[in-house]
Amino acid sequence: MAVITLTPIALVAGVATPDLLGADADDSAVDVAATDTFRIDCRGVGAGKAVQTKILLVIETQTAGAATVTFDAGDYPPAMTQAKGSLAISLAASDIKILVLESARHLQNDGYITGSLITTACYMVAYYMPVGS
């Protein structure tokens, strides 16, 4: 079991993202194998310090199997709404999901959002949501 780090890409208004996912995707998508844990690096927001932010995450299953992605509850502080607990997302076979993660719920005190993947490998890519969104 490996720990995979995703580094979010800043979204810019009026600029297209690179190819997102799948076998022909460029390096923006990260391959997370079944049983891996992962972390999303939120330390790059606000002059290198973790701040309350939103992460847009795109997840695609790699095979015909279903998958479950779990995002851990954050630490208090900095995650002010960590009492809502962890979040589990189910993906069907050959599925793609897009979700917004709030650091206010999931941010760990080291500046990462952490989680795990079970059952089937997935491609993941993370983006910083523009400020004020």
C-alpha positions in Angstrom: 0.0 0.0 0.0 1.5 3.3 -1.1 0.7 6.9 -0.2 0.1 8.8 -3.4 0.3 12.7 -3.3 -1.9 14.8 -5.6 -0.8 18.4 -6.2 -3.8 20.5 -7.2 -3.6 22.6 -10.3 -4.9 26.2 -10.2 -8.0 26.8 -12.3 -7.7 30.0 -14.4 -10.8 31.7 -15.8 -10.9 31.4 -19.6 -8.1 28.8 -19.8 -8.8 25.2 -20.7 -7.4 22.4 -18.4 -5.0 19.9 -19.8 -6.4 16.5 -20.7 -8.0 15.1 -17.6 -8.1 11.4 -17.3 -7.8 8.0 -18.9 -5.0 6.1 -20.5 -4.1 8.9 -22.9 -4.1 11.6 -20.3 -1.0 13.6 -19.7 0.7 13.9 -16.3 -2.1 15.9 -14.7 -4.0 12.6 -13.7 -2.6 10.5 -10.9 -2.9 6.8 -10.9 -4.2 5.6 -7.5 -4.2 1.8 -7.1 -6.7 -0.2 -5.2 -5.8 -0.2 -1.4 -3.6 2.9 -1.8 -4.0 5.9 0.5 -3.7 9.3 -1.0 -3.2 12.9 0.1 -4.1 16.2 -1.6 -1.5 18.9 -1.0 -3.3 22.1 0.2 -0.2 23.8 1.5 0.3 25.8 -1.7 -2.7 28.1 -1.0 -2.1 31.4 0.6 1.7 32.0 0.6 2.5 28.4 1.4 0.2 28.0 4.3 -2.9 25.8 4.5 -6.0 27.9 4.4 -9.7 27.3 4.0 -10.1 26.4 0.4 -12.1 24.2 -2.0 -10.6 21.5 -4.1 -12.4 20.3 -7.3 -11.6 16.6 -7.7 -12.2 14.4 -10.8 -12.2 10.7 -10.2 -12.4 8.0 -12.9 -12.4 4.2 -12.4 -9.8 2.5 -14.5 -11.5 -0.9 -15.0 -14.9 -2.4 -15.2 -15.1 -2.7 -11.4 -16.7 -0.4 -8.9 -14.7 1.7 -6.4 -15.2 3.4 -3.1 -13.1 6.5 -2.3 -13.1 7.7 1.3 -11.9 11.2 2.5 -10.9 11.4 6.1 -12.3 13.9 8.6 -9.9 16.7 9.2 -8.1 17.8 12.4 -9.5 20.6 14.5 -8.0 23.1 14.0 -7.7 23.9 11.0 -10.8 21.9 9.8 -13.6 23.9 11.5 -16.4 21.5 10.4 -14.4 18.2 10.9 -17.3 17.0 13.2 -19.2 16.1 10.0 -16.8 13.1 9.7 -15.3 11.3 6.8 -17.0 11.2 3.4 -17.3 8.0 1.2 -18.0 8.3 -2.5 -19.0 5.2 -4.6 -18.2 4.9 -8.2 -19.8 2.4 -10.6 -17.9 0.5 -13.2 -16.4 2.8 -15.9 -17.7 5.8 -13.9 -16.5 9.4 -13.6 -17.3 11.6 -10.6 -16.6 15.3 -10.0 -16.8 16.7 -6.5 -15.8 19.7 -4.4 -14.0 19.0 -1.2 -13.9 21.7 1.5 -10.8 22.0 3.6 -13.1 23.2 6.4 -14.2 19.5 6.7 -11.2 17.5 5.6 -7.9 19.4 6.1 -5.3 17.7 8.4 -3.1 19.9 10.5 -0.1 19.1 8.2 -1.8 20.9 5.3 -3.1 17.8 3.4 -6.5 16.3 2.7 -6.2 12.5 3.2 -8.1 9.5 2.0 -8.1 5.9 0.8 -9.3 3.8 -2.1 -10.7 0.3 -2.1 -11.7 -2.2 -4.7 -10.6 -0.7 -8.1 -7.8 1.6 -9.2 -8.8 5.1 -10.2 -7.4 8.1 -12.0 -7.6 11.3 -10.0 -6.8 14.9 -10.7 -7.3 17.8 -8.3 -7.8 21.6 -8.9 -7.8 24.6 -6.7 -11.2 26.3 -7.0 -10.9 30.0 -7.8 -11.1 32.3 -4.7 -14.7 33.3 -4.0 -16.2 30.4 -5.8 
